[in-house]
Amino acid sequence: MVKKKHGFAFGAFLGMGIGALTGLLLAPRSGEESRKMLAGAANDATDKALEAIDTVKGAYEQGARDINKSVQHVRPVLASRTDELRAKVELARARMEQMRTELSSTIDSASSSVDAAVSHAVSHNNQKGANIRRTKAAASAKKAQATKQKKAAQAKAAKRVKTAKKAAVKATKKTAAAARRLAK
């Protein structure tokens, strides 16, 4: 809009100048009358140019005010969304840490139970070496199962964190899009 006003003012100014020059060349006036008329036209052109400058300056200042209003309106929204996202990420991290702790405790407990069972089987079992090997194999299987459960829980926790991060990115994009719409 400012460009149109500026272009119109420039065109009007140029048109006045060409018209004044043509009038001077074709008018049957004396030199003094022509100079007075030219001085008047120059003053009119100067006044119109100053008006055009004032119009452009006013439009620029209004645009700057409008942009500042939009930015001030968007800042609290962005800050709020950012705080929400940070809280969600922190919550996901805390939950993941809790799951790691629980999983580690479960594995330690299972490992202790397996070790105790193996020790008990070895000390109280007078059966031949085949029975002992079977007990050790079962204990190893339990330990492997506990390790597998730990890995599955870690993968699940990592997936939750990834989902939380995706949600945070998506919310950030929505916030940015909202900010762009508000800025328009």
C-alpha positions in Angstrom: 0.0 0.0 0.0 2.9 2.4 0.8 4.5 1.6 -2.6 1.3 2.4 -4.4 1.0 5.8 -2.6 4.7 6.5 -3.2 4.4 5.5 -6.9 1.3 7.7 -7.3 3.0 10.7 -5.6 6.0 10.3 -7.8 3.9 10.0 -10.9 1.9 13.0 -9.9 5.0 15.0 -9.2 6.6 14.0 -12.5 3.4 14.8 -14.4 3.2 18.2 -12.9 6.7 18.9 -13.8 6.2 17.9 -17.4 3.0 19.8 -17.6 4.6 22.9 -16.2 7.5 22.7 -18.6 5.2 22.1 -21.6 3.0 25.1 -20.5 6.0 27.3 -20.3 7.3 26.4 -23.7 3.9 26.7 -25.4 2.4 29.7 -23.4 2.5 33.1 -25.0 3.6 34.9 -21.8 6.5 37.2 -21.1 9.7 35.9 -19.5 8.8 37.5 -16.1 5.3 36.0 -16.1 6.7 32.6 -17.1 9.4 32.8 -14.3 6.7 33.7 -11.8 4.5 30.9 -13.1 7.5 28.5 -13.0 8.3 29.5 -9.4 4.7 28.9 -8.4 4.7 25.5 -10.1 8.0 24.6 -8.3 6.6 25.7 -5.0 3.4 23.6 -5.7 5.6 20.6 -6.7 7.7 21.0 -3.6 4.6 21.2 -1.4 3.2 18.1 -3.0 6.5 16.2 -2.7 6.6 17.1 1.0 3.0 15.9 1.4 4.0 12.6 -0.3 7.0 12.2 2.0 4.7 12.9 5.0 2.2 10.3 3.7 5.0 7.7 3.2 6.5 8.5 6.6 3.0 8.1 8.3 2.4 4.8 6.6 5.8 3.6 7.7 5.2 4.6 11.3 1.8 3.0 11.3 3.2 -0.2 9.9 5.9 -0.2 12.6 3.2 0.3 15.3 1.2 -2.6 13.8 4.2 -4.9 13.8 5.1 -4.0 17.3 1.5 -4.7 18.4 1.6 -8.1 16.7 4.9 -9.0 18.2 3.8 -8.0 21.7 0.6 -10.1 21.3 2.6 -13.2 20.1 5.4 -13.1 22.7 3.3 -14.2 25.6 1.7 -17.0 23.6 5.2 -18.2 22.5 6.5 -18.0 26.0 3.6 -20.0 27.3 3.9 -22.7 24.7 7.7 -22.9 25.3 7.1 -23.3 29.0 4.5 -26.0 28.4 6.9 -27.9 26.1 9.8 -27.6 28.6 7.5 -29.0 31.3 6.5 -31.9 29.1 10.1 -32.8 28.2 11.1 -32.6 31.9 8.2 -34.8 32.9 9.2 -37.3 30.2 12.8 -37.3 31.4 11.7 -37.8 35.0 9.4 -40.7 34.1 12.2 -42.3 32.0 14.6 -42.0 35.0 12.0 -43.5 37.3 11.5 -46.4 34.8 15.3 -46.9 34.7 15.5 -47.0 38.4 12.6 -49.5 38.7 14.1 -51.7 36.0 17.5 -51.7 37.5 16.0 -52.6 40.9 14.0 -55.4 39.3 17.1 -56.8 37.5 19.2 -56.6 40.7 16.5 -58.4 42.6 16.1 -61.1 40.0 19.8 -61.5 39.8 20.1 -61.9 43.6 17.2 -64.4 43.5 18.9 -66.4 40.7 22.3 -66.3 42.6 20.6 -67.5 45.8 18.7 -70.2 43.9 21.9 -71.5 42.3 23.8 -71.4 45.6 21.0 -73.2 47.3 20.7 -75.8 44.5 24.5 -76.4 44.6 24.8 -76.7 48.4 21.6 -78.8 49.0 21.4 -80.9 45.9 23.4 -84.1 45.9 22.3 -85.0 42.5 24.8 -85.6 39.8 26.3 -82.9 37.6 23.4 -83.0 35.1 21.0 -81.6 37.7 23.4 -78.8 38.6 23.9 -77.9 34.9 20.1 -77.8 34.4 19.8 -75.5 37.4 22.5 -73.2 36.1 20.9 -73.2 32.7 17.5 -72.3 34.2 19.2 -69.5 36.2 20.9 -68.2 33.1 17.6 -68.3 31.3 16.0 -66.3 34.1 18.8 -63.9 34.0 18.6 -63.6 30.2 14.8 -63.1 30.5 15.4 -60.3 33.1 17.9 -58.7 30.8 15.4 -59.0 27.9 12.7 -57.3 30.0 15.1 -54.6 30.9 15.9 -53.9 27.3 12.2 -53.9 26.4 11.5 -51.5 29.1 14.3 -49.2 28.0 13.1 -49.3 24.4 9.6 -48.4 25.7 10.9 -45.5 27.7 13.0 -44.3 24.7 9.9 -44.5 22.5 7.9 -42.4 25.0 10.7 -39.8 25.1 10.7 -39.8 21.3 7.0 -39.3 21.2 7.2 -36.5 23.7 9.9 -34.8 21.6 7.8 -35.2 18.5 4.8 -33.6 20.3 7.1 -30.8 21.5 8.3 -30.2 17.9 4.8 -30.3 16.6 3.6 -27.8 19.2 6.5 -25.6 18.4 5.6 -25.6 14.7 2.0 -24.9 15.5 3.1 -22.0 17.8 5.3 -20.6 15.0 2.4 -20.9 12.5 0.1 -19.1 14.9 2.7 -16.4 15.4 3.0 -16.0 11.6 -0.8 -15.8 11.3 -0.9 -13.2 14.1 1.9 -11.2 12.6 0.0 -10.9 9.3 
